[in-house]
Amino acid sequence: MSEQKYLNLNNGLRMPIIGYGTWMASEEEINTAVNEALKVGYRHIDTAPVYLNEKAIGNVLTKWFSSGKIKRSDLFITTKLPSPGADRPDLVELTLRKSLADLQLDYVDLYLIHTPITVVVDEKGAFKHHEDGTVIVDPSTDLVAIWKEMEGLVAKGLTKSIGISNFTIKQIDRILQNCTIKPAVLQIEYHIYLQQPELIEFCKSANIAVTAYSPLGSKGVGTLNKRAGVERELPDLLDVPVVKEIAQNHSKSEAQVLLRWIVQKGISVIPKSTNPKRMYENKNIFDFKLRAEEMEQLNSLDANIRVVNFSFFPGVEKHPEFPF
Ligand SMILES: NC(=O)c1ccc[n+]([C@@H]2O[C@H](COP(=O)([O-])OP(=O)(O)OC[C@H]3O[C@@H](n4cnc5c(N)ncnc54)[C@H](OP(=O)(O)O)[C@@H]3O)[C@@H](O)[C@H]2O)c1
């Protein structure tokens, strides 16, 4: 099995620095892909109820546990409190319990508030829309009250750690001023074109670990935008000349350079791939090191381009806690 590296969390636990992302993969794909990911050596898996694959992941994990090839304690599983409808204090525990049932687990290692915004849903969980097609937001979101419930989940042993995703400095600070348990992790979009130095510095000073989502630029967002009728040109991070040149210097792939650059900064990454060769490639980035000048070249590419800006849910930007 390939080498594991970890980030130490502020609660004394550790999280494998490379995780396996599972967004935009169908249940069928996930079945094969998670199995392959475990074979390749991933021990950290990132999911969420809105990815509609927790059941499939649960089936794969159960098979591995019963084969004796892996123990629960070998894995770091993250799932999230979904913003559509469930990020209300009275729904927090119920929602995690549903995820645990689907994942066939007694606990997760990390439970994140998926976003700081709440959307109104119907009884089947589908978004409700205004006549003009925009989603109906629920402006009553109370992040501190939700966080109190998240803390209760740790006390009940349903999750080992709690954290947040897509939060701003102000929102994190509000949690920090009103918490008993500090967030262990902030999960945000992070790559060469979106570096958010103030947010990263803030987390460092507050001892909150950062996980980079969409580290390769998330091609899946293009599909969602198209479905929502949103026209948006997205950058191809794998086709940036500097990245290509550095990849050539090290005889590595462009993806490996993009991921190594993040990990070398002490930030965790959760690339998604359903292709076994690329899964292997993304996990194996510890046999080379980027030189200081190469790190600088990549740092200088920051362009404040956010790929996952939720444009595929027109209307969410009206929520008072909209973070972008
Ligand atoms: N908290 C949040 O709000 C949030 C938001 C977005 C994502 N996430 C999490 O972060 C994970 C990763 O982000 P993401 O899925 O948006 O995007 P990503 O990992 O940046 O990119 C995934 C895309 O890159 C391709 N790819 C993967 N490895 C490659 C390689 N070595 N060479 C070339 N192409 C490669 C994949 O295609 P193939 O599958 O065909 O290889 C897929 O199309 C998600 O899966 C999810 O778990 C969280």
The ligand as an ORCA input file, in Angstrom:
! r2SCAN-3c Opt
* xyz 0 1
  N     -17.633     21.108      0.403
  C     -18.062     21.401     -0.806
  O     -18.929     22.276     -1.002
  C     -17.479     20.675     -1.992
  C     -17.647     21.213     -3.273
  C     -17.051     20.556     -4.341
  C     -16.335     19.391     -4.131
  N     -16.211     18.851     -2.875
  C     -15.456     17.587     -2.636
  O     -14.175     17.713     -3.250
  C     -13.993     16.640     -4.169
  C     -13.086     17.048     -5.321
  O     -13.610     18.143     -6.032
  P     -14.316     18.007     -7.469
  O     -14.877     16.645     -7.641
  O     -15.204     19.170     -7.572
  O     -13.164     18.264     -8.506
  P     -11.643     17.834     -8.759
  O     -11.231     16.720     -7.870
  O     -10.864     19.076     -8.778
  O     -11.715     17.358    -10.252
  C     -12.367     16.187    -10.642
  C     -12.274     16.086    -12.161
  O     -10.904     15.943    -12.549
  C     -10.716     14.748    -13.290
  N      -9.437     14.167    -12.835
  C      -9.177     13.598    -11.642
  N      -7.893     13.215    -11.564
  C      -7.317     13.553    -12.740
  C      -6.005     13.412    -13.262
  N      -5.035     12.835    -12.561
  N      -5.769     13.864    -14.523
  C      -6.763     14.441    -15.243
  N      -8.030     14.605    -14.807
  C      -8.308     14.169    -13.549
  C     -11.899     13.873    -12.931
  O     -12.241     13.032    -14.011
  P     -12.185     11.402    -13.900
  O     -13.118     11.010    -12.789
  O     -12.646     10.962    -15.236
  O     -10.760     11.058    -13.615
  C     -13.000     14.893    -12.693
  O     -13.595     15.283    -13.922
  C     -15.427     16.289     -4.579
  O     -15.515     15.061     -5.252
  C     -16.124     16.365     -3.241
  O     -15.859     15.199     -2.487
  C     -16.746     19.510     -1.795
*
